[in-house]
Amino acid sequence: MSATGNAHGSGRPHSEEDRVAHTAFGPELRRRREAAGLSLAGLSRLIHYDKGYISKVERGRPPSDRFARCCDEALGAGGELIALARSQPRPRRGRAPQDPRENAPGNGPGTPWADSADAPDAALVPNAALLAADGDVYRAYRTVTEALRRLGQRITPALVFEQVVTHVRGLERLAVPDDPAGARILLLAAWCAEYAGWMAQEAGDLDAAQRWIAKAARMAAQAGDRDIPAHSYVRRAELALYRHDAEQVIELAARAQAMPGASPRIRALAAHREAQGHALRGDRSRCERALDRAEGLLADAGSGTGPLGDLVVGSSTVRDLGSAIAGWCHHDLGRPERAVDLLEPVVHGIPEWAKRARGRFGARLALAHLGAGNLDRACDVGRQVLDLLKYTHSATTLEEVRQLSRELVRWHRHPEARELRLALTDALHRAPTAR
């Protein structure tokens, strides 16, 4: 190409305005990516574009509209990156700049969006409304959703996250607006987006978790649901809990409980989170009042199911969630013996296949035993938690393991405690860090 030729091969030089427009998106993308603490590889994992392609865009390659949309969502740009991409001149002739996912299965020539830079709209999917209304199609998507939920309890969350994201995008394409069947599909997509937030959190990517929590709330609200938007505050409160920000936990839990139209079960989960915030502050009286409120709300909720049937929002593997949260709180309140009494039957009642839940509450049980002076039992449970971590790589469990490792320092003369601490330290060194 000659020095005066443009990037699209038209043979005409760009104006200065065009040149600025071509180059503005890349630096802004890089600035936002670095401000979010993301490497090229980190952004690549979030948006499922090759990091080499991202690097080329940052250095001046015109982005596709689909790429700009993905980046805008992932970096929380509020539409600014999309607007910046659209301000760039489009190719004067020939095909649009090739999207690196363009040749993926299902996007070959002949499909309506094969040559488009835009992500496929639901209306462009052949017979989308008809497919969304087909009970067999819906049940097939439900089966996949339930399988992903079980996988999330058994294997590394990063792998499940990728599959859930793909599943969400497939569901979105069938969710025809203003259509009852489409709304049901969109609500299922919202549930999956919320689960993507869980998997991002478990993988240690808290920024991605926040973004998927927010996306789930938006989708659910569009589908006419009130539980998932309310639960988004519960989820954000949990993230604050792991930052040890008690005030933020309590504030977000209060917002969830005040959301109009939220079901008793969601308000109970919010009360549980509030109790944990009060326990973190050491306020036993307010903690116990919140626990009592949660128990009453769960009793009101009964065994009823929501619009997605038994696909409930929040934990579904811990049978006695009230005792689990109460045990967690009593440990933080400095009452380890009471925490042991509550958590032992909880952990035993979690199904064997639910490795992530067993690891999370098992770690808290080990801490409670250690606080109660039951060193041998604490070591037994701690070793079980280590074995579960091999499968789940759970970041929330690792946070409890860090605390357990610190607590074991004072038992350094005990051979089993010393051996367990060395094993915990090794697991922590090999674990990915939260970002």
N, C-alpha and C positions, 0 to 999 in steps of 0.2 A: 504494500500500500504506500502511496506517496505521502509526503509530509502534510500535504494539504487535504488528503482524503479523510472522510469521517469514519467512525468506528463501524458503521453499518454498511459501508461499501457504496454509498450513493455517489461518491466522487466529488461532492460539494463540501467545502469547509464549513464547520460549525461557526455560528456567530459567537461572540463573547458571552452573550446571554445563554446560549446553548451549552457552551463549555462549562460555565459556572453551574448550570442545572445538572449536567452530567456528573460533576464532581462533588456536589453538595451532599448527596445522600450518603456516600461512603464514609466521609469523616464524621458525619453525625451518627451513623450506625456504630462506628468504632467508639465514639465518645460515650454513647449510651451503653454499649456492651461493657466497656471498661468501668464505667460508673457503677454498673450492676455487679462488678467483680467476676465477670464471666470471661473465660478464655475462648478462643475460636472453637475449640473442641466442646466447651461447655455450651455455647450457643448452638453448635451443631446438634448436640443431643436434644436440645429443647425443640428445635424447629425441623429437625430431620432433613437438613441440607448438608451437603459435603462441606467440610471446613475450608477446603481449597476454593470452592465457589464463593463462600462468605468472604474470604481474604481478597479475592478478585474484585468483588463488589466494593469492599472497603477501599480498594486502591483505584476505583473509578469506573468499574464495569457497571453499565446500567442494570438496575434490578428489575426483575419481573414484578408485576403487581402482586402475585401470590406470595413471592418471597417477602415483599415489603409488608404484606398483611401479617405473615407469620412473625416477622421481626417486631412489628408494632405490638402484637399481642404478647409476645414473650418478654419484651422489655417494658411493657406498660407505658407506651408512648402516647396513648390516647388519640391515635389517628394522625399524629404529626409526621411519623415516618411514611405513612401511606400518602399523605398530602405531598410530602417532599418528593416521593417517587413519581407521583402523577404530574409533578411540575416539570419532569424531564421530557425531552422530545422523544416521541416514539419512533421506531424504525421507519424510514421513508419508503422502503420497498423490501420485498422478501418476507421471510418468516420472522416472528417475534424472537428475541433472544432466547435461546434454548434453556428451559428450566431443567436442572439436573435430575428432577424426578419425573420428567415428561415421558420417558420411555418405561416407566414402571408398569407392571401388569395392570391391565384395565385402562391405561391411558394411551393406547396405541392409536394409529390412524383409524378413523371411522367412528370414534366416540365423540360426542358433541364438544368436549372441552380439550381435545387432543392438541389443537393449535392455539389455545387461549392461554394467556398468562394468568387469568383469574382462576381461583379455586372453583370447582363446579358448584353452581347453585342447585338447590333441591329441585327447582323447576326444570333444570336441564337433564335430570336423571329420567330416562324413559319411564313413563307410567309411575312416577314417584308416589302420587296419591294412592293409586291402586295397590302398589306394593306395601305402602304403609298400613293400608286397611286390611291386608291379608293376614289373617290370624296365624297362619303357619310361618310367615316371614317374621312376624313379631316374636313368636315363641322361639324361633331359631336364634334371633338376636338375644332374647332373654337367656337362653341356654349358654350362649357364649359369655354373656355378662356374668352369670353365676359361676362359670368355669374360671373366669379371670379372678373373681373374688376368692375362690378357693386356692388358686395358684399364688395369690398374694400372701397367703398364710404359709406357703411351703417353700418358695424359692426367692432368689434375690429380687428386691423391689425394682431395681433399674430395668430389668428385663420385662417385668410385668407392666411397668409404666409405659414402655414403648408400645406394647400390645394394646393397652387400654386407650392410648392416644389414637392409634389407628382405628380402633373400634368406635370411638367418639366421632371421628371424622366421617366414618361410614354412616353412622346413625344420623348425623346432621344433614347429610345429603338426601335423606328420605323424609326429613321433618318439614313437610310442606306447611307454610304459615297459614293460620286461620282455618285449619282443618282438624277435626277432632282426632282422627287417627294419627295425623302428623304431630299433634300436641303430645300424644302418648309416646310416640317415638322420641320426641324432643326431651320429654321428662326422663326417659331411659338414658338418653345421651347425657343429661345433666347429672344423673346419678353416677354415670361412668366418669364424668369429668371430676366429680367430687372424689371418686375413688382414685383418680389420677393424682389428685392432691395428696391423698394418703400415701400413695406409692412414692411420690416425690419427697415427701417428708421422711419416709422410711429410708430413702436412698441418701438422705442428708442434704437435699437441695431445697432449702427453706424458701428461697425466692420463687422457685417454680411452684412449690406447694401453695404459696399465697396467690399466685396468678391463676392456678387451676381452681382453687376455692372460689375466687371471684368469678371465674368463667362459669362454674357450675351454678352459682347463685343467679347470674344473668339469664342463663338458659332456662332454669327452672321457673323464674318469674315470668318469662315469655310464655312458658307452657301453662301458666296459671297456678303453679304450685307455691305454697308458702313455707313449707317445712325446710326445704334445702336452703333458701335464702336466710331463714332464721338460724339454721344449723351452721351457716358460714361463719357466724359470730362465735359459735361454740368452737369451731375448728381454729379460728384465729386466736381464741383464748387459750387453746391448747399449745399453740406455738409460743405464746407469751409465757405459758407455764414452764416450758423448757428453757426459756430465757430467764426464769426466776423473777419475772416482773409481776408481782402479786397484784398491784394496782390495776394494771392493764387486763389481767385475767378477770378480775372482779367487774371492771367496767364493761368489757365485751360480753361477759356472761349476762349482765343486767340488760344489755341491749337485746340479746337473744330472747330473754324472757318477756321483754316488752313488745316484741314483734306481733302485730295483730294477725290473728288467724293461725298462729303456730299451734301444732297439736300438743296435747299434754306430754307426750313422750319427748318431743324436742325441748319443751320447757324443762322437763326433768333432767335431760342431759345438760342443759344450761345451768341448772341449779347444782348439779354435780360439779361442774367446772367452777362455779362460784365458791363452793365448799373448798375445793382444792386451793383456790386463791386465798381464802381466809386461813386455811391451814398453813400455807406458805408464810403468811404474816404472823402465825402463832395465835390467831384469834379463835379459840376453841368454841366459844359461845356462838358466834356468827356461823362458824363452820357447821356445827351440829344443827343449827336452825335450817341452814341450806340443805343439809342432808335429809332432814325431816320433810322439808318441802318437796324434795325430789322423790322421796318415798311415796308421798301422797299423790303426786302427779303420775307416777308409774302405776299406782293402783287405779287411778282414773283412766289411764290409757288402756288397761286390761290387756287382752290378747288380740285386740283388733289390729288389722293391717292397713297400710296406707294404699295410695293409688297404684303402687307397684307390687302389691301383695306382700310376700314375705321378703322382698328385697328392701330391707329397711335402711334408713339413714343412720349412720353410726355403728357401733359395735353390735355384731350379731353372734359372736362366738362365746362371749362371757355370759353364762346363764344368770348369775346373780350379780348384775352390774352394780347394784346398790352396795353390797358388801365389798366388792372390789374397790370402789372409790372410797368408801368409808375406811377400809384398811389402809389405803394409800394415804388418806388424810391423817389418820391416827399416827402413822409413822412420822409424818412431817410435824405433827404436834408433840412429838417426843413421847409417845405412848406405844412403844414397840410390842409389848406383850399383847395389847389389844389388837394391834395390827396383825400379829401372827395368828391370833384366834380367827380373825375375819378372812385373811388371805389364804390360809392353808386349804380350806374347802373350796375356795374360788379356783385356785390353780388346779386342784385335783378334778374339778368339774369341767375344765376347758378341754374340748376334744383333742385327742392326740394329734390329729392332722393340722390343728390350728397352731402351728409352731410359733408364729409371730406373737400371738396373744399369750401363749404359754411362756415365751421368753420374756416378754415385757413385764407381766405380773409376777413371774418367777423371780426376776431380778429384784423387784420390790420386796418379795417375800424373803429372799436371802438377806437383804438389808435389814428387814424387821427382825429376823432371827439373830443377826449379828448384834443389833441394838439390844435385844433381850438377853444376850449372853449365851445363846445356843450355838456355840461355835461349830460343833460337828454338823449340826443340821444346816447351818448357813453354808458350810463347805459343800455338803451334798447337793443342795439346791443350786449353788453357784456353778458346780460342774455341769449340772443339767442345762443351765442357761448357756454355758459355753458351747455345749453340743448343739443346741438349737440355733445359735448364732452362725454356725457353719452353713446352715441352709438359708437363713433369712437375711443376714447382714443388716439387721434392723438398727437404724440410727437411734430410735427412741430407746431401744433396749441397751444400746451402747452407752447412752447417757447414764442409765442406771448402773451399768457395769463400771463406769468411771468412778461413780460414787462408792460402789462396793470396793473397788481397788484401793481407794483412799482410806476407807474405814479399816481395811485389813492390815494397814501399816502397823497399827498398835498390837497386832497379834503376830509380829514377825518371828517370835521364838517358837511358835506352834508350827510343826512341820507341814501339816495339811494346809494350814492357812497360808504359809509362805509359798507352798507349791501352787496353790490356787491363785495367789496374787501374781506370781510370775506368768502363769498361763493367761490371766486377765490382761496383764500388761502387754504380752505378746499379741493378743487379739486386738487390743486398742491400737497398737503400732501399725498393724496391717489393715486397719479399717479406714475407709475414706473419710475425710474430714467434711463437716457440714459447710455449706456455702450458700 
